[in-house]
Amino acid sequence: MRGVSKRLLGLSAFLWLFSACGTGEFNSESLPEAVGSPGELIVVCDEQVWAGAAGLEIRKTYGSEQVGLPQAEPWFRIIRFDESKFNTITRKYRTILLVSTLENDSKTSRYIRDLLGERGQEDRLNDSTFVFVESADRWARGQQVLYLIGKDDASLARAVVRKRSEMLAYLRQKELNRVMAGIKAKPRHKALESLIKDSLGLKITLPKSYQLRVAENNFVWVSREDADKTLSLLLSTRPYVQESDFSAAAVLAYKDSLTRARVPGPLKGSWYTTEYLAPPDTFISSFAGEYALFQRGLWRVENDFMGGPFVHLTAYDAKRGLLVELEGFVYYPKEKKRELLRELEAIIGSVALAK
């Protein structure tokens, strides 16, 4: 989401993001396509780093349980290699994090520092800083390679703790960008994109697999319905009245009133609503340069037994004096839903105000 990108500006105090010597520019045309599953993170470090405090904090950062899912799923599935297993096959993975400390002189740490060309950076590292370098298409097309180097294990671990939310948001945004790139490379539903633009004043990137369910009174519902799963997207606008419209409670109350009226369940007298037994998490975000709220949580169907995860964005359209409401939710009983929800989040992230 755009709010994620804005929050990354806060990294500059302790996080250096630069093109280091040794990363260089690569001719991606001659490289093989990156491999690996969505949400997969390859971590390359030696056993000493992996078993130490820094390795623990990296696992807590990227392998922690994603909020707002009915089944336990990590933000990323972590696979760890040392240098001896990091070969021509494993170097083709889509997302790779190479981790080292300057105090560690193991073969793997030397390999990482030599790749990065950062052996002369000791004077730039202290107890509160670390080097975080990004390189695209290093060994494969569509690949993201990140280098993480600290002065020693303890200081690197402390830095990761301090910047956990930014580091996680950074990699999550890269995954969303990758999902959206895949969507743009496939057939899109131009007619539905035009309908949403004309009725709501919103530009959106929508796969051909999504179909129209409802379009009425500043409200559009589209969904992708497979044999065993459903991905739904709700888009609506309403007048902005007062600042309290942006409180988490007000946002949830409004969306529940909207879905009760317009998103019925399969049984008579049933409807889509928020599951409050597991209260949604709310985050500050932004949309078109304005304030927004982003929420993750669970939904259920009143008077039925359906449920699943949702993501929701309430944003301010200052030019028109409107609130923009965007919600994606997944129904896929008993199965993992992380990547399906990521698709919806990527589509929501593509939404912009039409000019």
GIWOFEN-V963649 format. One line per field, one symbol per residue. burial: + if it has 24 or more other C-alpha atoms within 12 Angstrom, else -. A space follows every 10 residues. Layout:
BEGIN
burial=???
END
This chain:
BEGIN
burial=+++++--+-- +--++++--+ --+------- ---+++-+++ ++++++++++ -+++++++++ +++--+++++ ---+++++++ +++--+---+ ++++++++++ ++-+---+++ ++++++-++- ----++-+++ ++++++++++ ++++++++++ ++++++++++ ++++++++++ ++++++++++ --+-----+- -++-+++--+ +++++++--+ ++-++--+++ ++++-----+ ++++++++-- ----++-+-- ++-+++-++- -+++------ +++++----+ ++++++++-+ ++++++++++ ++---+++++ +++++++--- -+++++++++ ++----++++ ++++++++++ +++--
END
